């Protein structure tokens, strides 16, 4: 149990660092007020590997630090909330509904890791502009930013947010399913359930 906790904390730190790199190092594209970046892929990857809480916190910490160090400190609290929620939803679908860390066929793992990734990032497409609207209406009033947020929410999302969600979902699922057998073979796969994962 202690070894598993140390392993999960170590992986969470690595995921937080990868989230930071995915946002701060790789160039982000600004489109329609949305930053297209690959940081969210590592939030999803963290939740697939470690469960929703550890993965979500890793993403929340890594991407909040990225906001602060890159001059977007005012966005950091919203970033923390959004990334934590992404992780919690991915973890709920992947581990509570599908139990992907247990012994399953590869097709099952690919299917459910994809469903979990899409669920988390699709929810974020609605949750992020909704949170911005509440934030700029109630907490730090800014009529222009609130109007921009509600416009994005009423349109469900912008094309940039959809592109962002698709890119990050695909990347996270590909990396997870590539890492899974290698980590298991090396006895480094995080244990999240009683039934240990097996790979053919």
mmCIF file of the C-alpha atoms, coordinates in Angstrom:
data_MODEL
# 
_entry.id   MODEL 
# 
loop_
_atom_site.group_PDB 
_atom_site.id 
_atom_site.type_symbol 
_atom_site.label_atom_id 
_atom_site.label_alt_id 
_atom_site.label_comp_id 
_atom_site.label_asym_id 
_atom_site.label_entity_id 
_atom_site.label_seq_id 
_atom_site.pdbx_PDB_ins_code 
_atom_site.Cartn_x 
_atom_site.Cartn_y 
_atom_site.Cartn_z 
_atom_site.occupancy 
_atom_site.B_iso_or_equiv 
_atom_site.pdbx_formal_charge 
_atom_site.auth_seq_id 
_atom_site.auth_comp_id 
_atom_site.auth_asym_id 
_atom_site.auth_atom_id 
_atom_site.pdbx_PDB_model_num 
ATOM 1   C CA . UNK A 1 1   ? 0.000   0.000   0.000   1.00 0.00 ? 1   UNK A CA 1 
ATOM 2   C CA . UNK A 1 2   ? 2.788   2.417   0.932   1.00 0.00 ? 2   UNK A CA 1 
ATOM 3   C CA . UNK A 1 3   ? 4.657   1.569   -2.272  1.00 0.00 ? 3   UNK A CA 1 
ATOM 4   C CA . UNK A 1 4   ? 1.507   2.215   -4.317  1.00 0.00 ? 4   UNK A CA 1 
ATOM 5   C CA . UNK A 1 5   ? 1.015   5.610   -2.666  1.00 0.00 ? 5   UNK A CA 1 
ATOM 6   C CA . UNK A 1 6   ? 4.616   6.624   -3.326  1.00 0.00 ? 6   UNK A CA 1 
ATOM 7   C CA . UNK A 1 7   ? 4.229   5.455   -6.919  1.00 0.00 ? 7   UNK A CA 1 
ATOM 8   C CA . UNK A 1 8   ? 1.051   7.454   -7.405  1.00 0.00 ? 8   UNK A CA 1 
ATOM 9   C CA . UNK A 1 9   ? 2.534   10.612  -5.882  1.00 0.00 ? 9   UNK A CA 1 
ATOM 10  C CA . UNK A 1 10  ? 5.620   10.233  -8.079  1.00 0.00 ? 10  UNK A CA 1 
ATOM 11  C CA . UNK A 1 11  ? 3.488   9.798   -11.190 1.00 0.00 ? 11  UNK A CA 1 
ATOM 12  C CA . UNK A 1 12  ? 1.303   12.742  -10.167 1.00 0.00 ? 12  UNK A CA 1 
ATOM 13  C CA . UNK A 1 13  ? 4.384   14.940  -9.961  1.00 0.00 ? 13  UNK A CA 1 
ATOM 14  C CA . UNK A 1 14  ? 5.476   13.746  -13.397 1.00 0.00 ? 14  UNK A CA 1 
ATOM 15  C CA . UNK A 1 15  ? 1.998   14.412  -14.834 1.00 0.00 ? 15  UNK A CA 1 
ATOM 16  C CA . UNK A 1 16  ? 1.990   17.915  -13.335 1.00 0.00 ? 16  UNK A CA 1 
ATOM 17  C CA . UNK A 1 17  ? 5.349   18.583  -15.002 1.00 0.00 ? 17  UNK A CA 1 
ATOM 18  C CA . UNK A 1 18  ? 4.097   17.218  -18.333 1.00 0.00 ? 18  UNK A CA 1 
ATOM 19  C CA . UNK A 1 19  ? 0.975   19.389  -18.109 1.00 0.00 ? 19  UNK A CA 1 
ATOM 20  C CA . UNK A 1 20  ? 3.205   22.407  -17.586 1.00 0.00 ? 20  UNK A CA 1 
ATOM 21  C CA . UNK A 1 21  ? 5.417   21.457  -20.523 1.00 0.00 ? 21  UNK A CA 1 
ATOM 22  C CA . UNK A 1 22  ? 2.405   20.733  -22.731 1.00 0.00 ? 22  UNK A CA 1 
ATOM 23  C CA . UNK A 1 23  ? 1.157   24.260  -22.161 1.00 0.00 ? 23  UNK A CA 1 
ATOM 24  C CA . UNK A 1 24  ? 4.254   26.363  -21.530 1.00 0.00 ? 24  UNK A CA 1 
ATOM 25  C CA . UNK A 1 25  ? 6.875   24.797  -23.793 1.00 0.00 ? 25  UNK A CA 1 
ATOM 26  C CA . UNK A 1 26  ? 4.940   23.583  -26.818 1.00 0.00 ? 26  UNK A CA 1 
ATOM 27  C CA . UNK A 1 27  ? 3.495   26.601  -28.642 1.00 0.00 ? 27  UNK A CA 1 
ATOM 28  C CA . UNK A 1 28  ? -0.192  27.256  -27.980 1.00 0.00 ? 28  UNK A CA 1 
ATOM 29  C CA . UNK A 1 29  ? -2.379  28.619  -30.764 1.00 0.00 ? 29  UNK A CA 1 
ATOM 30  C CA . UNK A 1 30  ? -4.826  31.366  -29.821 1.00 0.00 ? 30  UNK A CA 1 
ATOM 31  C CA . UNK A 1 31  ? -8.108  31.130  -31.710 1.00 0.00 ? 31  UNK A CA 1 
ATOM 32  C CA . UNK A 1 32  ? -11.488 32.637  -30.851 1.00 0.00 ? 32  UNK A CA 1 
ATOM 33  C CA . UNK A 1 33  ? -10.306 33.388  -27.325 1.00 0.00 ? 33  UNK A CA 1 
ATOM 34  C CA . UNK A 1 34  ? -9.295  29.751  -26.775 1.00 0.00 ? 34  UNK A CA 1 
ATOM 35  C CA . UNK A 1 35  ? -5.745  28.481  -26.394 1.00 0.00 ? 35  UNK A CA 1 
ATOM 36  C CA . UNK A 1 36  ? -5.196  25.287  -28.382 1.00 0.00 ? 36  UNK A CA 1 
ATOM 37  C CA . UNK A 1 37  ? -2.508  23.372  -26.486 1.00 0.00 ? 37  UNK A CA 1 
ATOM 38  C CA . UNK A 1 38  ? -1.684  19.802  -25.446 1.00 0.00 ? 38  UNK A CA 1 
ATOM 39  C CA . UNK A 1 39  ? -1.619  20.347  -21.686 1.00 0.00 ? 39  UNK A CA 1 
ATOM 40  C CA . UNK A 1 40  ? -5.085  18.802  -21.268 1.00 0.00 ? 40  UNK A CA 1 
ATOM 41  C CA . UNK A 1 41  ? -3.846  15.552  -22.810 1.00 0.00 ? 41  UNK A CA 1 
ATOM 42  C CA . UNK A 1 42  ? -1.671  15.021  -19.742 1.00 0.00 ? 42  UNK A CA 1 
ATOM 43  C CA . UNK A 1 43  ? -4.556  15.856  -17.391 1.00 0.00 ? 43  UNK A CA 1 
ATOM 44  C CA . UNK A 1 44  ? -6.503  13.052  -19.066 1.00 0.00 ? 44  UNK A CA 1 
ATOM 45  C CA . UNK A 1 45  ? -3.467  10.748  -19.102 1.00 0.00 ? 45  UNK A CA 1 
ATOM 46  C CA . UNK A 1 46  ? -2.927  11.372  -15.397 1.00 0.00 ? 46  UNK A CA 1 
ATOM 47  C CA . UNK A 1 47  ? -6.548  10.504  -14.623 1.00 0.00 ? 47  UNK A CA 1 
ATOM 48  C CA . UNK A 1 48  ? -6.373  7.341   -16.737 1.00 0.00 ? 48  UNK A CA 1 
ATOM 49  C CA . UNK A 1 49  ? -3.206  6.221   -14.971 1.00 0.00 ? 49  UNK A CA 1 
ATOM 50  C CA . UNK A 1 50  ? -3.805  7.446   -11.423 1.00 0.00 ? 50  UNK A CA 1 
ATOM 51  C CA . UNK A 1 51  ? -7.537  7.932   -10.992 1.00 0.00 ? 51  UNK A CA 1 
ATOM 52  C CA . UNK A 1 52  ? -9.563  11.110  -11.047 1.00 0.00 ? 52  UNK A CA 1 
ATOM 53  C CA . UNK A 1 53  ? -8.322  12.787  -7.872  1.00 0.00 ? 53  UNK A CA 1 
ATOM 54  C CA . UNK A 1 54  ? -4.575  12.336  -8.365  1.00 0.00 ? 54  UNK A CA 1 
ATOM 55  C CA . UNK A 1 55  ? -4.786  12.952  -12.117 1.00 0.00 ? 55  UNK A CA 1 
ATOM 56  C CA . UNK A 1 56  ? -7.042  15.962  -11.716 1.00 0.00 ? 56  UNK A CA 1 
ATOM 57  C CA . UNK A 1 57  ? -4.865  17.510  -9.015  1.00 0.00 ? 57  UNK A CA 1 
ATOM 58  C CA . UNK A 1 58  ? -1.727  16.911  -11.102 1.00 0.00 ? 58  UNK A CA 1 
ATOM 59  C CA . UNK A 1 59  ? -3.305  18.723  -14.039 1.00 0.00 ? 59  UNK A CA 1 
ATOM 60  C CA . UNK A 1 60  ? -4.719  21.484  -11.865 1.00 0.00 ? 60  UNK A CA 1 
ATOM 61  C CA . UNK A 1 61  ? -1.354  22.159  -10.221 1.00 0.00 ? 61  UNK A CA 1 
ATOM 62  C CA . UNK A 1 62  ? 0.753   21.867  -13.379 1.00 0.00 ? 62  UNK A CA 1 
ATOM 63  C CA . UNK A 1 63  ? -1.436  24.090  -15.538 1.00 0.00 ? 63  UNK A CA 1 
ATOM 64  C CA . UNK A 1 64  ? -2.098  26.631  -12.764 1.00 0.00 ? 64  UNK A CA 1 
ATOM 65  C CA . UNK A 1 65  ? 1.663   27.029  -12.326 1.00 0.00 ? 65  UNK A CA 1 
ATOM 66  C CA . UNK A 1 66  ? 1.937   27.471  -16.099 1.00 0.00 ? 66  UNK A CA 1 
ATOM 67  C CA . UNK A 1 67  ? -0.653  30.264  -15.983 1.00 0.00 ? 67  UNK A CA 1 
ATOM 68  C CA . UNK A 1 68  ? 1.155   31.990  -13.124 1.00 0.00 ? 68  UNK A CA 1 
ATOM 69  C CA . UNK A 1 69  ? 4.631   31.785  -14.664 1.00 0.00 ? 69  UNK A CA 1 
ATOM 70  C CA . UNK A 1 70  ? 3.443   32.862  -18.132 1.00 0.00 ? 70  UNK A CA 1 
ATOM 71  C CA . UNK A 1 71  ? 1.678   35.996  -16.964 1.00 0.00 ? 71  UNK A CA 1 
ATOM 72  C CA . UNK A 1 72  ? -1.909  34.703  -16.695 1.00 0.00 ? 72  UNK A CA 1 
ATOM 73  C CA . UNK A 1 73  ? -2.097  34.576  -12.897 1.00 0.00 ? 73  UNK A CA 1 
ATOM 74  C CA . UNK A 1 74  ? -5.675  35.888  -12.896 1.00 0.00 ? 74  UNK A CA 1 
ATOM 75  C CA . UNK A 1 75  ? -6.738  32.769  -14.829 1.00 0.00 ? 75  UNK A CA 1 
ATOM 76  C CA . UNK A 1 76  ? -4.986  30.325  -12.472 1.00 0.00 ? 76  UNK A CA 1 
ATOM 77  C CA . UNK A 1 77  ? -7.921  29.762  -10.062 1.00 0.00 ? 77  UNK A CA 1 
ATOM 78  C CA . UNK A 1 78  ? -10.287 28.975  -12.952 1.00 0.00 ? 78  UNK A CA 1 
ATOM 79  C CA . UNK A 1 79  ? -7.652  26.751  -14.528 1.00 0.00 ? 79  UNK A CA 1 
ATOM 80  C CA . UNK A 1 80  ? -7.270  24.835  -11.263 1.00 0.00 ? 80  UNK A CA 1 
ATOM 81  C CA . UNK A 1 81  ? -11.016 24.206  -11.023 1.00 0.00 ? 81  UNK A CA 1 
ATOM 82  C CA . UNK A 1 82  ? -11.444 23.224  -14.699 1.00 0.00 ? 82  UNK A CA 1 
ATOM 83  C CA . UNK A 1 83  ? -8.523  20.797  -14.781 1.00 0.00 ? 83  UNK A CA 1 
ATOM 84  C CA . UNK A 1 84  ? -9.531  19.174  -11.504 1.00 0.00 ? 84  UNK A CA 1 
ATOM 85  C CA . UNK A 1 85  ? -13.047 18.628  -12.895 1.00 0.00 ? 85  UNK A CA 1 
ATOM 86  C CA . UNK A 1 86  ? -11.649 17.138  -16.130 1.00 0.00 ? 86  UNK A CA 1 
ATOM 87  C CA . UNK A 1 87  ? -9.605  14.675  -14.081 1.00 0.00 ? 87  UNK A CA 1 
ATOM 88  C CA . UNK A 1 88  ? -12.512 13.748  -11.818 1.00 0.00 ? 88  UNK A CA 1 
ATOM 89  C CA . UNK A 1 89  ? -14.835 13.040  -14.759 1.00 0.00 ? 89  UNK A CA 1 
ATOM 90  C CA . UNK A 1 90  ? -12.222 11.018  -16.668 1.00 0.00 ? 90  UNK A CA 1 
ATOM 91  C CA . UNK A 1 91  ? -11.460 9.071   -13.503 1.00 0.00 ? 91  UNK A CA 1 
ATOM 92  C CA . UNK A 1 92  ? -15.148 8.458   -12.798 1.00 0.00 ? 92  UNK A CA 1 
ATOM 93  C CA . UNK A 1 93  ? -15.784 7.011   -16.256 1.00 0.00 ? 93  UNK A CA 1 
ATOM 94  C CA . UNK A 1 94  ? -12.509 5.095   -16.606 1.00 0.00 ? 94  UNK A CA 1 
ATOM 95  C CA . UNK A 1 95  ? -12.218 3.647   -13.114 1.00 0.00 ? 95  UNK A CA 1 
ATOM 96  C CA . UNK A 1 96  ? -15.634 3.696   -11.446 1.00 0.00 ? 96  UNK A CA 1 
ATOM 97  C CA . UNK A 1 97  ? -17.726 2.755   -14.478 1.00 0.00 ? 97  UNK A CA 1 
ATOM 98  C CA . UNK A 1 98  ? -15.297 0.752   -16.631 1.00 0.00 ? 98  UNK A CA 1 
ATOM 99  C CA . UNK A 1 99  ? -12.599 -0.387  -14.142 1.00 0.00 ? 99  UNK A CA 1 
ATOM 100 C CA . UNK A 1 100 ? -9.924  -0.138  -16.831 1.00 0.00 ? 100 UNK A CA 1 
ATOM 101 C CA . UNK A 1 101 ? -7.093  -1.078  -14.474 1.00 0.00 ? 101 UNK A CA 1 
ATOM 102 C CA . UNK A 1 102 ? -8.520  -4.585  -14.186 1.00 0.00 ? 102 UNK A CA 1 
ATOM 103 C CA . UNK A 1 103 ? -7.836  -7.438  -16.589 1.00 0.00 ? 103 UNK A CA 1 
ATOM 104 C CA . UNK A 1 104 ? -9.661  -6.623  -19.842 1.00 0.00 ? 104 UNK A CA 1 
ATOM 105 C CA . UNK A 1 105 ? -9.137  -7.070  -23.564 1.00 0.00 ? 105 UNK A CA 1 
ATOM 106 C CA . UNK A 1 106 ? -7.158  -4.333  -25.297 1.00 0.00 ? 106 UNK A CA 1 
ATOM 107 C CA . UNK A 1 107 ? -10.187 -3.312  -27.359 1.00 0.00 ? 107 UNK A CA 1 
ATOM 108 C CA . UNK A 1 108 ? -12.138 -2.751  -24.137 1.00 0.00 ? 108 UNK A CA 1 
ATOM 109 C CA . UNK A 1 109 ? -9.354  -0.587  -22.705 1.00 0.00 ? 109 UNK A CA 1 
ATOM 110 C CA . UNK A 1 110 ? -9.049  1.479   -25.889 1.00 0.00 ? 110 UNK A CA 1 
ATOM 111 C CA . UNK A 1 111 ? -12.822 1.965   -26.068 1.00 0.00 ? 111 UNK A CA 1 
ATOM 112 C CA . UNK A 1 112 ? -13.263 3.024   -22.448 1.00 0.00 ? 112 UNK A CA 1 
ATOM 113 C CA . UNK A 1 113 ? -10.139 5.176   -22.260 1.00 0.00 ? 113 UNK A CA 1 
ATOM 114 C CA . UNK A 1 114 ? -11.467 7.020   -25.342 1.00 0.00 ? 114 UNK A CA 1 
ATOM 115 C CA . UNK A 1 115 ? -14.959 7.360   -23.827 1.00 0.00 ? 115 UNK A CA 1 
ATOM 116 C CA . UNK A 1 116 ? -13.471 8.677   -20.574 1.00 0.00 ? 116 UNK A CA 1 
ATOM 117 C CA . UNK A 1 117 ? -11.252 11.190  -22.378 1.00 0.00 ? 117 UNK A CA 1 
ATOM 118 C CA . UNK A 1 118 ? -14.127 12.441  -24.521 1.00 0.00 ? 118 UNK A CA 1 
ATOM 119 C CA . UNK A 1 119 ? -16.435 12.694  -21.489 1.00 0.00 ? 119 UNK A CA 1 
ATOM 120 C CA . UNK A 1 120 ? -13.965 14.796  -19.519 1.00 0.00 ? 120 UNK A CA 1 
ATOM 121 C CA . UNK A 1 121 ? -12.969 17.134  -22.329 1.00 0.00 ? 121 UNK A CA 1 
ATOM 122 C CA . UNK A 1 122 ? -16.488 17.448  -23.786 1.00 0.00 ? 122 UNK A CA 1 
ATOM 123 C CA . UNK A 1 123 ? -17.819 18.437  -20.368 1.00 0.00 ? 123 UNK A CA 1 
ATOM 124 C CA . UNK A 1 124 ? -15.034 21.006  -20.151 1.00 0.00 ? 124 UNK A CA 1 
ATOM 125 C CA . UNK A 1 125 ? -16.198 22.554  -23.445 1.00 0.00 ? 125 UNK A CA 1 
ATOM 126 C CA . UNK A 1 126 ? -19.382 23.604  -21.622 1.00 0.00 ? 126 UNK A CA 1 
ATOM 127 C CA . UNK A 1 127 ? -18.048 23.940  -18.075 1.00 0.00 ? 127 UNK A CA 1 
ATOM 128 C CA . UNK A 1 128 ? -15.168 26.306  -18.865 1.00 0.00 ? 128 UNK A CA 1 
ATOM 129 C CA . UNK A 1 129 ? -17.236 29.069  -20.534 1.00 0.00 ? 129 UNK A CA 1 
ATOM 130 C CA . UNK A 1 130 ? -19.970 28.611  -17.898 1.00 0.00 ? 130 UNK A CA 1 
ATOM 131 C CA . UNK A 1 131 ? -17.398 29.062  -15.141 1.00 0.00 ? 131 UNK A CA 1 
ATOM 132 C CA . UNK A 1 132 ? -15.970 32.131  -16.913 1.00 0.00 ? 132 UNK A CA 1 
ATOM 133 C CA . UNK A 1 133 ? -19.445 33.639  -17.141 1.00 0.00 ? 133 UNK A CA 1 
ATOM 134 C CA . UNK A 1 134 ? -20.104 33.114  -13.424 1.00 0.00 ? 134 UNK A CA 1 
ATOM 135 C CA . UNK A 1 135 ? -16.608 34.342  -12.592 1.00 0.00 ? 135 UNK A CA 1 
ATOM 136 C CA . UNK A 1 136 ? -16.855 37.569  -14.585 1.00 0.00 ? 136 UNK A CA 1 
ATOM 137 C CA . UNK A 1 137 ? -20.461 38.191  -13.549 1.00 0.00 ? 137 UNK A CA 1 
ATOM 138 C CA . UNK A 1 138 ? -20.295 37.535  -9.811  1.00 0.00 ? 138 UNK A CA 1 
ATOM 139 C CA . UNK A 1 139 ? -16.721 37.262  -8.572  1.00 0.00 ? 139 UNK A CA 1 
ATOM 140 C CA . UNK A 1 140 ? -14.692 39.735  -10.641 1.00 0.00 ? 140 UNK A CA 1 
ATOM 141 C CA . UNK A 1 141 ? -17.269 41.650  -12.715 1.00 0.00 ? 141 UNK A CA 1 
ATOM 142 C CA . UNK A 1 142 ? -16.166 42.356  -16.267 1.00 0.00 ? 142 UNK A CA 1 
ATOM 143 C CA . UNK A 1 143 ? -19.041 42.890  -18.692 1.00 0.00 ? 143 UNK A CA 1 
ATOM 144 C CA . UNK A 1 144 ? -16.975 42.347  -21.839 1.00 0.00 ? 144 UNK A CA 1 
ATOM 145 C CA . UNK A 1 145 ? -15.442 39.064  -20.681 1.00 0.00 ? 145 UNK A CA 1 
ATOM 146 C CA . UNK A 1 146 ? -18.790 37.846  -19.313 1.00 0.00 ? 146 UNK A CA 1 
ATOM 147 C CA . UNK A 1 147 ? -20.445 38.564  -22.670 1.00 0.00 ? 147 UNK A CA 1 
ATOM 148 C CA . UNK A 1 148 ? -17.666 36.691  -24.481 1.00 0.00 ? 148 UNK A CA 1 
ATOM 149 C CA . UNK A 1 149 ? -18.079 33.711  -22.151 1.00 0.00 ? 149 UNK A CA 1 
ATOM 150 C CA . UNK A 1 150 ? -21.856 33.534  -22.534 1.00 0.00 ? 150 UNK A CA 1 
ATOM 151 C CA . UNK A 1 151 ? -21.527 33.796  -26.316 1.00 0.00 ? 151 UNK A CA 1 
ATOM 152 C CA . UNK A 1 152 ? -19.238 30.762  -26.304 1.00 0.00 ? 152 UNK A CA 1 
ATOM 153 C CA . UNK A 1 153 ? -21.590 28.931  -23.960 1.00 0.00 ? 153 UNK A CA 1 
ATOM 154 C CA . UNK A 1 154 ? -24.696 29.660  -26.029 1.00 0.00 ? 154 UNK A CA 1 
ATOM 155 C CA . UNK A 1 155 ? -22.890 28.446  -29.121 1.00 0.00 ? 155 UNK A CA 1 
ATOM 156 C CA . UNK A 1 156 ? -21.998 25.316  -27.062 1.00 0.00 ? 156 UNK A CA 1 
ATOM 157 C CA . UNK A 1 157 ? -18.350 26.028  -27.864 1.00 0.00 ? 157 UNK A CA 1 
ATOM 158 C CA . UNK A 1 158 ? -16.020 27.503  -30.452 1.00 0.00 ? 158 UNK A CA 1 
ATOM 159 C CA . UNK A 1 159 ? -14.367 25.454  -33.175 1.00 0.00 ? 159 UNK A CA 1 
ATOM 160 C CA . UNK A 1 160 ? -11.034 26.000  -31.417 1.00 0.00 ? 160 UNK A CA 1 
ATOM 161 C CA . UNK A 1 161 ? -12.311 24.374  -28.217 1.00 0.00 ? 161 UNK A CA 1 
ATOM 162 C CA . UNK A 1 162 ? -13.593 21.383  -30.166 1.00 0.00 ? 162 UNK A CA 1 
ATOM 163 C CA . UNK A 1 163 ? -10.251 21.024  -31.974 1.00 0.00 ? 163 UNK A CA 1 
ATOM 164 C CA . UNK A 1 164 ? -8.483  21.311  -28.618 1.00 0.00 ? 164 UNK A CA 1 
ATOM 165 C CA . UNK A 1 165 ? -10.684 18.573  -27.101 1.00 0.00 ? 165 UNK A CA 1 
ATOM 166 C CA . UNK A 1 166 ? -10.227 16.215  -30.055 1.00 0.00 ? 166 UNK A CA 1 
ATOM 167 C CA . UNK A 1 167 ? -6.433  16.629  -30.233 1.00 0.00 ? 167 UNK A CA 1 
ATOM 168 C CA . UNK A 1 168 ? -6.010  16.148  -26.487 1.00 0.00 ? 168 UNK A CA 1 
ATOM 169 C CA . UNK A 1 169 ? -8.362  13.144  -26.357 1.00 0.00 ? 169 UNK A CA 1 
ATOM 170 C CA . UNK A 1 170 ? -6.573  11.329  -29.166 1.00 0.00 ? 170 UNK A CA 1 
ATOM 171 C CA . UNK A 1 171 ? -3.126  12.098  -27.755 1.00 0.00 ? 171 UNK A CA 1 
ATOM 172 C CA . UNK A 1 172 ? -4.020  10.953  -24.226 1.00 0.00 ? 172 UNK A CA 1 
ATOM 173 C CA . UNK A 1 173 ? -5.636  7.694   -25.393 1.00 0.00 ? 173 UNK A CA 1 
ATOM 174 C CA . UNK A 1 174 ? -2.723  6.822   -27.701 1.00 0.00 ? 174 UNK A CA 1 
ATOM 175 C CA . UNK A 1 175 ? -0.115  7.497   -24.999 1.00 0.00 ? 175 UNK A CA 1 
ATOM 176 C CA . UNK A 1 176 ? -2.072  5.622   -22.308 1.00 0.00 ? 176 UNK A CA 1 
ATOM 177 C CA . UNK A 1 177 ? -2.561  2.516   -24.431 1.00 0.00 ? 177 UNK A CA 1 
ATOM 178 C CA . UNK A 1 178 ? 1.107   2.581   -25.480 1.00 0.00 ? 178 UNK A CA 1 
ATOM 179 C CA . UNK A 1 179 ? 2.364   2.983   -21.895 1.00 0.00 ? 179 UNK A CA 1 
ATOM 180 C CA . UNK A 1 180 ? -0.009  0.524   -20.230 1.00 0.00 ? 180 UNK A CA 1 
ATOM 181 C CA . UNK A 1 181 ? 1.638   -2.783  -21.306 1.00 0.00 ? 181 UNK A CA 1 
ATOM 182 C CA . UNK A 1 182 ? 5.159   -1.411  -20.803 1.00 0.00 ? 182 UNK A CA 1 
ATOM 183 C CA . UNK A 1 183 ? 4.403   -0.159  -17.279 1.00 0.00 ? 183 UNK A CA 1 
ATOM 184 C CA . UNK A 1 184 ? 2.674   -3.390  -16.379 1.00 0.00 ? 184 UNK A CA 1 
ATOM 185 C CA . UNK A 1 185 ? 5.570   -5.504  -17.683 1.00 0.00 ? 185 UNK A CA 1 
ATOM 186 C CA . UNK A 1 186 ? 7.998   -3.450  -15.595 1.00 0.00 ? 186 UNK A CA 1 
ATOM 187 C CA . UNK A 1 187 ? 5.678   -3.732  -12.551 1.00 0.00 ? 187 UNK A CA 1 
ATOM 188 C CA . UNK A 1 188 ? 5.269   0.054   -12.542 1.00 0.00 ? 188 UNK A CA 1 
ATOM 189 C CA . UNK A 1 189 ? 1.566   0.218   -13.344 1.00 0.00 ? 189 UNK A CA 1 
ATOM 190 C CA . UNK A 1 190 ? -0.309  2.111   -10.588 1.00 0.00 ? 190 UNK A CA 1 
ATOM 191 C CA . UNK A 1 191 ? -2.653  -0.187  -8.657  1.00 0.00 ? 191 UNK A CA 1 
ATOM 192 C CA . UNK A 1 192 ? -6.141  1.307   -8.396  1.00 0.00 ? 192 UNK A CA 1 
ATOM 193 C CA . UNK A 1 193 ? -8.188  -1.852  -7.870  1.00 0.00 ? 193 UNK A CA 1 
ATOM 194 C CA . UNK A 1 194 ? -7.938  -5.224  -6.165  1.00 0.00 ? 194 UNK A CA 1 
ATOM 195 C CA . UNK A 1 195 ? -7.668  -7.086  -9.452  1.00 0.00 ? 195 UNK A CA 1 
ATOM 196 C CA . UNK A 1 196 ? -4.247  -6.328  -10.888 1.00 0.00 ? 196 UNK A CA 1 
ATOM 197 C CA . UNK A 1 197 ? -4.055  -5.576  -14.577 1.00 0.00 ? 197 UNK A CA 1 
ATOM 198 C CA . UNK A 1 198 ? -2.685  -8.262  -16.891 1.00 0.00 ? 198 UNK A CA 1 
ATOM 199 C CA . UNK A 1 199 ? -1.467  -7.862  -20.427 1.00 0.00 ? 199 UNK A CA 1 
ATOM 200 C CA . UNK A 1 200 ? -1.282  -10.486 -23.122 1.00 0.00 ? 200 UNK A CA 1 
# 
